[in-house]
Each structure stands twice: as C-alpha cells, then as structure tokens.
Amino acid sequence: MAEPGPRSEAAHETPPRMPRWVKIAAIVVGVLVLVFLVLQLTGIAGQHGPGRHFSGMGPTGTTEAAAPAVG
C-alpha cells in the first residue's frame, strides 16, 4: 500500500500554453476562410476559372475583332 505524502511537482505541471500569435493567426485564417465561403456561396465573388478568360474567343482560338475585315 502506498503511503500518502506530498505529490511530486511533475504531477502538477501543466503543458505550455499556446502562444498568442498562434491564436491570432488561427482566428485570422478562420475569418478569411469564412469570408471566402460566403462570397462563393452567395455568388458575390463572380465567376472564376479558365472559361472566364477565354469567353470572347471562338472555337479556333482567335477573337472576331482580330480577324481581317473584308469589303
């Protein structure tokens, strides 16, 4: 049977606390992700992707304005 006595200091130690900069960085990243999701789901952010940049081009890859005018 173990004798009751003073506990060692190691049993009372707590792990180190998270640094303040880590907490702030996590909050900032969380807010940015939330804003991004809201913008994408509501459609405010607009349409993105490769089709956005090639919307004025025909099937051959040239725009109509670049074709020489006849006549």
C-alpha positions in Angstrom: 0.0 0.0 0.0 1.3 3.4 -0.9 1.9 5.9 1.8 0.1 9.2 1.4 2.5 12.0 1.1 3.4 15.2 -0.8 2.9 14.8 -4.5 5.8 15.5 -6.8 5.9 18.7 -8.8 5.8 16.8 -12.1 2.2 15.7 -11.4 1.1 19.4 -11.1 2.8 20.7 -14.2 0.5 21.8 -17.0 1.5 21.8 -20.6 2.7 25.1 -22.0 0.0 27.5 -23.2 -0.5 28.2 -26.9 1.3 31.4 -27.9 -0.8 34.5 -28.6 0.4 34.8 -32.2 -0.8 31.2 -32.9 -4.3 32.1 -31.6 -4.4 35.3 -33.6 -3.2 33.6 -36.8 -5.8 30.8 -36.4 -8.6 33.4 -35.9 -7.5 35.4 -39.0 -7.3 32.3 -41.2 -10.7 31.2 -39.9 -12.3 34.5 -40.7 -10.7 34.6 -44.2 -12.0 31.1 -45.0 -15.4 32.1 -43.8 -15.5 35.2 -45.9 -14.3 33.2 -48.9 -17.1 30.6 -48.4 -19.8 33.2 -48.0 -18.6 35.0 -51.2 -18.6 31.8 -53.2 -21.9 30.6 -52.0 -23.7 33.9 -52.5 -22.2 34.5 -55.9 -20.9 37.9 -55.0 -17.3 36.9 -55.9 -18.3 36.3 -59.5 -17.4 33.5 -61.8 -13.8 32.2 -61.7 -11.9 29.7 -63.8 -10.3 29.3 -67.2 -13.6 30.0 -69.0 -13.6 33.5 -67.6 -10.5 34.5 -69.6 -11.5 32.9 -72.9 -15.1 33.9 -73.0 -14.7 36.1 -76.2 -12.8 33.6 -78.3 -14.2 31.4 -80.9 -13.5 27.7 -81.5 -10.3 28.4 -83.4 -8.8 30.4 -80.5 -9.0 33.8 -82.3 -11.3 36.7 -81.5 -13.6 38.1 -84.0 -12.0 41.6 -83.7 -8.6 40.2 -84.7 -9.9 38.8 -88.0 -9.3 41.0 -91.1 -12.3 42.9 -92.3 -13.4 42.1 -95.9 -15.0 44.6 -98.0 
